[in-house]
Amino acid sequence: AFTSFSGKVFPFDRSLHIQKLKFNPDLPTYVGIDPGYRTSCANFFKVQNTPGGKAKVYQIDEIWEENIKTENFAEMIKRKPYPIIRYFADPAGGNIQGQSGVSDLEIFKRYGIRCDFRRDKVSRNIPNRVSHVRTWFEDANGNPHFFVDEKCKKSILSYENYRYPEKKADQQLKEVPLKD
């Protein structure tokens, strides 16, 4: 496959991972939230457990907004028509904001969005997280377990373009991808 850069993090393949997904009300829906400083995103996932095997994860929707107030972002999440089982968030969202005096996660809680997150050393280790997520795109046998709806355009671009920094002479190789 032609790639425009080296150091691709995920083995994302448009022909395998992008699908036209239909909402399946029988599968639980989860939301991953990153209330970023400039860009906030929420991704909506369905999970299909497979007896004796690795589950399949389907990203059915996304919200990507730049320069949005946390209250407005929470309202957008709540307006989605999915029955949400659980919300997960970037732990940085728990930091107190200087202007408001409360955290993004506290604001979400006011809107009925209680976010789970982890701050332990293992969960915060970026190379470990990347390695774990990579197994959903392709397991040891080359099988995909993660699929994304074609309408999730920003997520698709992120999966394709997430990369490691170029190695420069006399520089130690880092396992941490570039932050975008």
VENQUIKA-V268162 format. One line per field, one symbol per residue. ss: DSSP state (@ for helix, = for strand, . for the rest). phi: phi as a letter, one per 20 degrees, with the letter a starting at -180 (. if undefined). A space follows every 10 residues. Layout:
ss=???
phi=???
This chain:
ss=.......=.. ...@@@@==. .......=== =====...== ========.. .....===== ======...@ @@@@@@@@@. ...======. @@@@.=.... ..=@@@@@@@ ....==.... @@@@.@@@@@ @@@@@@@... .....====. ..@@@@@@@@ @.==...... ......=...
phi=.fcebenged ffcgfdeebe edfdfedfdc cdcceffddd bcddcdcdfd gmbffddcee abccceldfg ffffffffff eeeeebdccf gffeffeffe ncegfffggf endeeebcdf fffeffgfff fffgfffbef eneeccccfg fefffgffff dfbeffedgm cffdedffed
